[in-house]
Amino acid sequence: MATVELNACRNELARDILATDDLDVLRTTRRAYRRAMQRRNLRMMELEKMNAKGLAPYTMDELNARIDEAEAEFAAGKGVPAEAAHQRMKQFIANL
């Protein structure tokens, strides 16, 4: 998110909060904010763990490149039909 947009969002939220004189609304907003920050912090910790293991998530450019590659293979008639892939997986699982 751009810094200008981020600051505008903060300012708008601060104005809304300062204009509120309902304690229940403020308490609910505070709880929601804290939960959102906890979820964000957990996601950040998971990403750090993935990065430490060399499992960084793909960028959008990388994902789009992989999709383009898969579509090109499909158009060229490469790949495995879903039924065959399903049968292979059943056999693989049965051999575990």
Phi, psi and omega in degrees: 000137180294147182302319180298315180295320178298313179295322178296319179295316177301313182297318179297316179296317179298317178299316179299316181295315181294334180275351183272131177240021178257112183298322179296319178296316180296318179296318179297318179297317179298315179297316180297318179297314180297319177297317179298319179292322177297316178298318179298315180297321177296317178299318180296319179296319178297318178297320178296320178297317179297316179297320180296330180270002182077023182247043182300141178295155180289148171281167178297323178297318179295318179297315179297322178296319179294320178295316178301317180297316180295319179295322178294319178297317179298315180297330180275001178082013178273164177115181182239131177302149184304320181297319179292320179296318179298317179297318178299317180295318178301317180293318179299314181294322180296332181272359180290000000 
